[in-house]
Amino acid sequence: MPDSRALFGLFVVRWATSGLLTLHYGPLDAAPDWRVIGFNATIALRTSILFGRAPA
């Protein structure tokens, strides 16, 4: 089950993106790049596993 803080963070990002796009004059593509999202998710997962297995 997703954490409510994570869902709130996604809401804030969506709101901020739409707000910033209204300030920009001219065409601007703000679609997410799934390669970047996948890369960041992979690094976050590997880092959490690596440091989660390390002794305290």
N, C-alpha and C positions, 0 to 999 in steps of 0.2 A: 504494500500500500504506500503510495507516495506521501512524503512528509508535507505537512501543510505549509511549512516555510519555503519548501522548494516550489510548490505551486504558487505561493505568493510572489516569489522571485520571478517566476515566469510571467506572471501578470504584470509586474512592474516593468520588466524588460519590454514586453509587448506595448505597454502604455508609453514608455519612454521613446521607443522606436517610432511609434506613430506621431508622437509629439515633435520629435526632431525632424521627421519627414515633412511636417507641415511648415517648418521654418525654412526648409530648403527650397530654393527657386529652381525649377527645371526638373527634368526626369532623373530619378535615382532609383536604382534597383536595390532593395533591402531584403531580398530573399535569402534564407539561410543556405550556406554551403554545407551539404551533408558530409563531404569529405573532411572538412575542418571539425565538425561536430563529432564525427566518428573517431578522428585522431585524438581529440581532447578526451573523449570518453575512454578510449583505450589507455591513454597515459594515466588518467585518473584511476582506472581500475588496477592497472599494474602497480602504480605507486601505493595504493591502499593495500594491495596484497603483499607487496614487498615489506612495507613498514609494519603491517599487521602481523607478519610472521617473525619480525625481529624481536629479540628478548627486550624486556623493559629495563 
